[in-house]
């Protein structure tokens, strides 16, 4: 059984309004690049085009739209040390930044997105560079490294 939450009031997680508005943005095949994804990448200082890994850039961009500084780094695992976050949440909260492994658990690679629900043993994330698009997708909860919320925001 899946459980997803779609709010109508974004007061407790204003960045999610922007994340949801970007749903469906996707990479352009070939040498061209989606200008919107290029905007996400600029928040982490990259001008490499939409073939560059951009999940962390998307999360940074969404938070910065509401004046919350992100990590300003392209590395997904940089969110584990996000200086503008509260301590690690023990359970997910809608809109929380979710940091996942990719490859080795002890490696440097990862994935990051926003928590929107769960389905069986999967976390459902709204994120960038998920199937080359801003989309909502399931990820095995066994890949979880941590949950974060910005300072001043509390789990709902």
C-alpha positions as CSV (number, residue, x, y, z in Angstrom):
1,X,0.0,0.0,0.0
2,X,1.4,3.4,-0.9
3,X,1.1,6.6,1.1
4,X,1.7,9.9,-0.6
5,X,0.9,13.4,0.6
6,X,0.1,16.3,-1.6
7,X,-0.4,19.6,0.3
8,X,-2.4,22.6,-0.5
9,X,-0.7,24.8,2.1
10,X,3.1,25.0,1.7
11,X,3.8,27.1,4.9
12,X,5.8,24.4,6.6
13,X,7.8,23.4,3.5
14,X,7.7,26.4,1.0
15,X,10.5,24.9,-1.2
16,X,8.1,22.1,-2.2
17,X,5.9,24.5,-4.1
18,X,8.8,25.2,-6.4
19,X,9.8,21.5,-6.6
20,X,6.3,20.5,-7.6
21,X,6.1,23.3,-10.2
22,X,9.2,21.9,-11.9
23,X,7.7,18.4,-12.2
24,X,8.3,17.2,-15.8
25,X,11.3,19.2,-16.7
26,X,13.6,16.8,-18.6
27,X,16.9,16.6,-20.2
28,X,17.2,17.4,-23.9
29,X,18.8,14.6,-26.0
30,X,22.0,15.5,-27.9
31,X,24.3,18.5,-27.7
32,X,21.5,20.9,-26.6
33,X,20.6,21.3,-22.9
34,X,17.4,22.2,-21.1
35,X,17.8,25.9,-20.0
36,X,15.9,25.1,-16.8
37,X,18.2,22.3,-15.8
38,X,21.1,24.7,-16.7
39,X,19.6,27.1,-14.1
40,X,19.6,24.4,-11.4
41,X,23.3,23.6,-12.2
42,X,24.3,27.3,-11.9
43,X,23.2,27.1,-8.2
44,X,26.1,24.7,-7.7
45,X,28.6,26.6,-9.9
46,X,28.3,24.2,-12.9
47,X,27.7,25.2,-16.5
48,X,28.2,21.7,-18.0
49,X,24.8,21.1,-19.5
50,X,22.0,18.6,-18.6
51,X,24.1,15.5,-19.1
52,X,25.9,16.4,-15.8
53,X,24.4,14.7,-12.7
54,X,22.0,17.3,-11.4
55,X,20.0,15.9,-8.5
56,X,21.8,18.0,-5.9
57,X,21.6,21.1,-8.1
58,X,17.8,20.7,-8.2
59,X,17.5,20.4,-4.4
60,X,19.8,23.5,-4.0
61,X,17.7,25.4,-6.6
62,X,14.4,24.7,-4.9
63,X,15.6,25.7,-1.4
64,X,17.3,28.9,-2.8
65,X,13.9,30.0,-4.3
66,X,12.7,30.6,-0.8
67,X,15.9,32.0,0.6
68,X,17.3,28.9,2.2
69,X,20.9,28.3,1.5
70,X,21.6,24.7,0.4
71,X,25.0,23.1,0.2
72,X,25.9,24.8,-3.1
73,X,27.6,21.6,-4.0
74,X,26.8,19.1,-6.8
75,X,27.6,16.1,-4.7
76,X,24.5,14.4,-3.3
77,X,26.3,13.3,-0.1
78,X,27.2,16.9,0.7
79,X,23.7,17.1,2.2
80,X,24.8,14.8,5.0
81,X,26.9,17.8,6.3
82,X,24.5,20.6,5.3
83,X,25.2,23.4,7.7
84,X,21.8,24.9,7.4
85,X,19.9,21.8,8.5
86,X,18.6,20.6,11.8
87,X,19.8,17.3,13.2
88,X,19.1,14.2,11.3
89,X,15.5,13.2,11.5
90,X,14.8,9.6,12.7
91,X,11.7,9.3,10.5
92,X,10.8,11.1,7.3
93,X,8.7,14.2,7.1
94,X,7.1,15.6,3.9
95,X,9.5,17.8,2.1
96,X,12.6,16.5,4.0
97,X,15.8,16.2,2.0
98,X,16.6,12.5,1.6
99,X,20.1,11.4,1.0
100,X,20.7,7.9,-0.5
101,X,23.6,5.8,-1.5
102,X,24.5,5.1,-5.1
103,X,27.0,2.3,-5.6
104,X,29.0,1.6,-2.5
105,X,27.6,2.5,0.9
106,X,31.0,3.9,1.9
107,X,31.6,5.5,-1.5
108,X,31.2,9.1,-2.5
109,X,28.3,8.7,-4.9
110,X,24.7,9.2,-3.9
111,X,21.3,10.6,-4.8
112,X,19.2,13.3,-3.1
113,X,15.6,14.3,-3.4
114,X,12.6,15.4,-1.4
115,X,10.4,12.9,0.6
116,X,6.8,12.8,-0.5
117,X,5.7,9.4,0.8
118,X,6.4,5.7,1.0
119,X,5.3,2.5,-0.6
120,X,6.0,-0.8,1.2
121,X,9.8,-0.7,1.8
122,X,10.4,2.2,-0.7
123,X,10.8,5.9,-0.1
124,X,9.0,8.0,-2.7
125,X,11.0,11.0,-3.7
126,X,10.4,14.1,-5.8
127,X,13.7,15.0,-7.3
128,X,15.8,16.0,-10.2
129,X,17.7,13.7,-12.5
130,X,15.3,10.8,-11.8
131,X,14.9,9.1,-15.2
132,X,16.6,12.2,-16.7
133,X,13.7,14.4,-15.4
134,X,12.1,16.1,-12.4
135,X,9.9,13.2,-11.4
136,X,8.5,11.2,-8.5
137,X,10.0,7.8,-8.1
138,X,10.4,5.0,-5.5
139,X,13.8,4.2,-4.0
140,X,14.6,1.2,-1.7
141,X,14.7,2.4,1.9
142,X,17.8,0.2,2.3
143,X,19.7,3.0,0.4
144,X,18.9,5.6,3.0
145,X,21.8,7.6,4.5
146,X,19.7,10.3,6.2
147,X,16.9,12.9,6.3
148,X,17.4,16.6,6.7
149,X,15.2,19.7,7.2
150,X,16.3,23.3,7.1
151,X,16.9,25.2,10.3
152,X,13.7,26.6,11.7
153,X,11.5,24.0,10.0
154,X,10.1,21.0,11.9
155,X,8.8,17.6,11.0
156,X,5.1,17.7,10.4
